[in-house]
Amino acid sequence: MNYRNPVPTVDIIIELVDRPHRPIVLIERHNPPFGWAIPGGFVDYGESVEVAAQREALEETGLQVELLEQFQVYSDPSRDPRKHTLSVVFLATATGEPQAGDDAKGIGIFESWRVPENLCFDHDKILRDYWHFRHYGIRPRLG
């Protein structure tokens, strides 16, 4: 029997706490699907999601992040056009100047009112949920 399982990934919403309004860091993807994305990537075999989140943040933004909490898991089978993935989304803080690295061709710092429209995957939904939580303290509903 051939079992197929979703592939685990992480996404890290990084707040820059040394700047006014605590903007977040987004990367512009170098590989398809193109557009802007929350930093993140695949969890390596033998790696915890926490270690993967810190590694991916460093690889893509050059920032050492402090993970604050797991925010939510997003697992809609259509969230990634390449394959069925599930993402453990973390909230994190950092200071300093982010630098595009790994598969990021660009990097940007955005307040809630400046987030680009061409977001990849389901990152528009994730960021709507995050901003709602950040501004009103209400977590997204499950399901």
matplotlib code that plots the C-alpha trace (Angstrom):
import matplotlib.pyplot as plt

x = [0.0, 1.3, 0.5, 0.6, 0.8, 0.9, 4.3, 5.1, 6.2, 6.6, 5.9, 7.2, 5.5, 8.5, 7.7, 10.5, 10.2, 12.9, 10.8, 7.6, 4.4, 6.3, 6.2, 6.5, 9.1, 8.0, 10.1, 9.7, 10.0, 12.7, 11.1, 7.5, 5.0, 6.1, 5.0, 5.4, 5.4, 5.8, 9.3, 9.2, 9.8, 9.9, 10.7, 13.7, 13.6, 14.7, 14.1, 11.5, 9.2, 10.7, 14.2, 12.9, 11.2, 14.4, 16.5, 14.2, 13.9, 17.7, 18.2, 15.6, 15.9, 19.3, 17.5, 17.9, 14.3, 12.8, 9.8, 6.9, 4.3, 2.7, -0.1, -2.1, -1.8, -3.1, -3.7, -6.1, -5.0, -5.0, -2.9, 0.2, -0.1, 2.9, 1.7, -0.4, 1.4, 0.4, 2.1, 2.7, 2.7, 4.8, 4.8, 8.3, 10.2, 13.6, 15.6, 18.0, 18.0, 16.7, 18.6, 17.2, 18.8, 18.2, 15.3, 14.3, 15.0, 13.8, 12.7, 10.3, 9.2, 5.5, 3.0, -0.6, -1.8, 1.1, 1.1, 1.4, -1.6, 0.3, 0.8, 1.6, -0.1, -2.7, -0.6, -3.4, -5.6, -2.8, -2.0, -5.7, -6.0, -2.7, -3.7, -7.1, -5.4, -2.8, -5.3, -8.2, -6.7, -9.1, -7.7, -9.0, -11.7, -10.8, -12.2]
y = [0.0, 3.5, 6.1, 9.8, 12.3, 16.1, 17.6, 19.6, 23.2, 26.2, 29.9, 32.6, 36.0, 38.1, 41.4, 43.9, 45.2, 47.8, 49.8, 51.9, 49.9, 46.6, 45.9, 42.4, 40.9, 39.3, 37.8, 38.1, 34.5, 33.6, 30.3, 29.5, 30.3, 33.9, 36.8, 37.8, 35.3, 34.9, 33.5, 29.8, 26.4, 22.7, 20.9, 18.6, 15.0, 14.7, 18.4, 19.9, 22.5, 25.1, 24.4, 24.5, 27.9, 29.4, 27.9, 29.1, 32.6, 32.9, 31.4, 33.7, 36.9, 36.8, 37.4, 35.5, 35.3, 34.7, 32.4, 33.6, 31.0, 28.7, 30.8, 28.3, 25.3, 25.8, 22.6, 23.3, 20.7, 23.5, 26.0, 25.1, 24.5, 22.2, 19.6, 19.1, 20.8, 21.8, 24.8, 25.4, 29.2, 30.8, 34.4, 35.7, 38.8, 40.1, 43.3, 44.5, 44.8, 41.8, 40.6, 38.5, 35.1, 31.4, 31.4, 35.0, 37.4, 40.3, 41.3, 43.9, 45.4, 46.0, 47.5, 46.2, 48.9, 48.4, 44.6, 43.7, 42.2, 39.5, 37.1, 33.4, 30.3, 31.1, 33.8, 36.4, 34.4, 33.8, 37.5, 38.5, 36.1, 37.4, 41.1, 40.4, 38.6, 41.3, 44.2, 42.6, 39.6, 37.2, 33.9, 32.5, 29.9, 26.3, 24.8]
z = [0.0, -0.9, 1.7, 0.8, 3.6, 3.7, 3.8, 7.0, 6.7, 8.9, 8.4, 10.7, 11.1, 12.2, 14.0, 14.0, 17.6, 17.2, 14.7, 15.1, 14.7, 14.9, 11.1, 9.7, 7.3, 4.0, 1.3, -2.5, -3.8, -6.3, -7.3, -8.3, -7.1, -7.5, -5.3, -1.7, 1.2, 4.9, 5.5, 5.9, 4.3, 4.7, 7.9, 7.5, 8.5, 12.2, 12.8, 15.2, 13.9, 16.3, 15.0, 11.4, 12.0, 13.4, 10.6, 7.8, 9.3, 9.4, 5.9, 4.3, 6.3, 8.0, 11.3, 14.6, 15.7, 19.1, 18.7, 20.9, 20.2, 17.7, 16.2, 14.1, 11.7, 8.2, 6.2, 3.4, 0.7, -1.9, 0.1, -2.0, -5.7, -5.7, -3.2, -0.1, 2.7, 6.2, 7.9, 11.5, 11.8, 14.5, 15.8, 16.4, 17.1, 15.9, 15.7, 13.0, 9.2, 7.3, 4.3, 1.5, 1.4, 0.4, -2.2, -1.5, -4.4, -2.3, 1.1, 2.5, 5.8, 6.0, 8.4, 8.2, 5.9, 3.4, 2.8, -0.9, -2.7, -4.6, -1.7, -2.4, -1.0, 1.6, 3.2, 2.6, 4.9, 7.4, 7.6, 7.9, 10.8, 12.3, 12.0, 13.5, 16.4, 16.9, 16.8, 18.7, 20.5, 18.8, 17.4, 14.2, 14.3, 13.6, 10.4]

ax = plt.figure().add_subplot(projection="3d")
ax.plot(x, y, z, "-o")
ax.set_aspect("equal")
plt.show()
